[in-house]
Amino acid sequence: MEESLNKSIIDKSEVMPILPEVKEEVNAYQYSPLSLAYLGDSVLDLMVKAYFVGNVNKQTYKYHKDVTRIVNAVNQSEFVDIIIDELSEEEMDIYKRGRNANAHSKAKNATRSEYRKATGLEALLGYLYLKGNKDRLEYFTDKIIRLYLDKNENI
């Protein structure tokens, strides 16, 4: 395990979803924060699924259990608390727009505060995806998977 801590657990060539061709600078304000969160939710889900399928051989229902534990609002909220100080000014702005968006739904097993923080994270990931910022997407996905694996060492 010590050796693996020095390298990314995400194989960048296999996990990264196809990024859009960015022809000009993406303006975050041309998208609603909930649209960015909608996209970010899918991007995170795909990257986490690709990690598990590519690195751990198990039955699909077991993949599903691991992935849903990572991408749920409670874990995403906890992850935000860990990385909040690492966000650039621009990333913090996107995160806050997503967090403060008026979502009309709530997660089943999360508080309103946790759900809002998770929505902010998803908005940030959606923005990074549209912007084509693979490095930051991989960095955050790597960290959220590591957080989960560290808490659940028996996986």
C-alpha positions as CSV (number, residue, x, y, z in Angstrom):
1,M,0.0,0.0,0.0
2,E,2.9,2.4,0.8
3,E,4.2,2.2,-2.7
4,S,0.8,2.9,-4.2
5,L,0.4,6.1,-2.2
6,N,3.1,7.8,-4.3
7,K,1.2,7.4,-7.6
8,S,-2.2,8.1,-8.8
9,I,-4.7,5.3,-8.4
10,I,-6.4,6.4,-11.5
11,D,-4.9,5.2,-14.8
12,K,-5.4,8.4,-16.8
13,S,-5.4,6.7,-20.1
14,E,-8.3,4.3,-19.2
15,V,-10.5,6.2,-16.8
16,M,-10.9,9.7,-18.2
17,P,-14.2,10.1,-20.0
18,I,-14.0,11.6,-23.5
19,L,-13.5,15.3,-23.0
20,P,-15.2,17.8,-25.3
21,E,-13.1,19.7,-27.7
22,V,-12.6,23.1,-26.1
23,K,-12.5,25.8,-28.8
24,E,-12.7,28.8,-26.5
25,E,-12.5,29.5,-22.8
26,V,-15.6,28.0,-21.1
27,N,-17.6,30.6,-19.3
28,A,-19.1,29.1,-16.1
29,Y,-21.9,31.6,-16.1
30,Q,-23.3,30.4,-19.5
31,Y,-24.5,27.2,-17.6
32,S,-26.8,27.0,-14.7
33,P,-25.1,25.5,-11.6
34,L,-27.6,22.7,-11.5
35,S,-26.7,21.8,-15.2
36,L,-23.0,21.7,-14.2
37,A,-23.9,19.5,-11.2
38,Y,-26.0,17.2,-13.4
39,L,-23.0,16.7,-15.7
40,G,-20.5,16.5,-12.8
41,D,-22.5,13.7,-11.2
42,S,-22.2,11.6,-14.3
43,V,-18.5,12.3,-14.8
44,L,-17.7,11.3,-11.2
45,D,-19.9,8.2,-11.5
46,L,-18.2,7.1,-14.7
47,M,-14.7,7.8,-13.4
48,V,-15.3,5.9,-10.2
49,K,-16.9,3.0,-12.1
50,A,-14.0,2.8,-14.5
51,Y,-11.5,2.7,-11.6
52,F,-13.2,-0.2,-9.9
53,V,-13.8,-2.2,-13.1
54,G,-10.2,-1.6,-14.2
55,N,-8.6,-2.4,-10.9
56,V,-10.8,-4.8,-8.9
57,N,-12.4,-8.0,-10.2
58,K,-15.7,-8.6,-8.5
59,Q,-19.4,-9.1,-9.2
60,T,-21.3,-6.2,-10.6
61,Y,-23.6,-5.8,-7.5
62,K,-20.4,-5.4,-5.4
63,Y,-19.1,-2.7,-7.8
64,H,-22.4,-1.0,-7.5
65,K,-22.2,-1.0,-3.6
66,D,-18.7,0.5,-3.7
67,V,-19.5,3.1,-6.3
68,T,-22.8,4.3,-4.7
69,R,-21.0,4.6,-1.3
70,I,-18.4,6.9,-3.0
71,V,-20.8,9.1,-5.0
72,N,-23.4,9.6,-2.4
73,A,-24.1,13.1,-1.0
74,V,-22.8,12.3,2.5
75,N,-19.4,11.1,1.2
76,Q,-19.2,14.0,-1.3
77,S,-19.9,16.4,1.5
78,E,-17.2,15.0,3.7
79,F,-14.8,15.1,0.7
80,V,-15.6,18.8,0.2
81,D,-14.5,19.5,3.8
82,I,-11.1,17.9,3.0
83,I,-10.4,19.7,-0.3
84,I,-12.0,23.1,0.3
85,D,-8.7,24.8,1.1
86,E,-7.2,23.5,-2.2
87,L,-9.7,25.1,-4.5
88,S,-8.6,28.0,-6.6
89,E,-10.6,31.2,-6.5
90,E,-12.3,30.2,-9.8
91,E,-13.1,26.7,-8.5
92,M,-14.4,28.1,-5.2
93,D,-16.7,30.4,-7.1
94,I,-18.1,27.5,-9.2
95,Y,-18.4,25.3,-6.0
96,K,-20.4,28.1,-4.2
97,R,-22.7,28.6,-7.2
98,G,-23.5,24.9,-7.1
99,R,-23.9,24.8,-3.4
100,N,-26.2,27.8,-3.3
101,A,-28.3,26.7,-6.2
102,N,-32.0,26.2,-5.5
103,A,-32.3,22.5,-6.0
104,H,-35.9,21.2,-5.8
105,S,-34.9,17.7,-4.6
106,K,-33.0,16.2,-1.7
107,A,-30.9,13.1,-1.2
108,K,-32.7,10.3,0.6
109,N,-30.0,9.7,3.2
110,A,-28.3,13.1,3.5
111,T,-29.1,16.4,5.3
112,R,-29.9,19.5,3.3
113,S,-26.4,20.8,4.1
114,E,-24.7,17.7,2.9
115,Y,-26.8,17.6,-0.2
116,R,-25.9,21.3,-1.0
117,K,-22.2,20.7,-0.5
118,A,-22.4,17.6,-2.8
119,T,-24.2,19.6,-5.4
120,G,-21.4,22.2,-5.2
121,L,-18.8,19.5,-5.8
122,E,-20.7,18.1,-8.7
123,A,-21.0,21.5,-10.3
124,L,-17.3,22.0,-9.9
125,L,-16.6,18.6,-11.6
126,G,-19.0,19.4,-14.4
127,Y,-17.3,22.7,-15.0
128,L,-13.8,21.1,-15.0
129,Y,-15.1,18.5,-17.5
130,L,-16.5,21.1,-19.9
131,K,-13.3,23.1,-19.5
132,G,-11.3,20.1,-20.4
133,N,-9.2,20.3,-17.2
134,K,-8.2,16.6,-17.0
135,D,-5.6,17.2,-14.3
136,R,-7.9,18.6,-11.8
137,L,-10.7,16.1,-12.5
138,E,-8.3,13.3,-12.0
139,Y,-6.8,14.9,-8.9
140,F,-10.2,15.2,-7.2
141,T,-11.5,11.8,-8.4
142,D,-8.2,10.2,-7.2
143,K,-8.6,11.8,-3.8
144,I,-12.2,10.8,-3.3
145,I,-11.5,7.2,-4.2
146,R,-8.5,7.2,-1.8
147,L,-10.7,8.6,1.0
148,Y,-13.1,5.8,0.5
149,L,-10.5,3.1,0.2
150,D,-8.7,4.3,3.3
151,K,-12.0,4.2,5.3
152,N,-12.7,0.7,3.9
153,E,-9.4,-1.1,3.8
154,N,-10.9,-4.5,3.3
155,I,-11.8,-3.8,-0.3
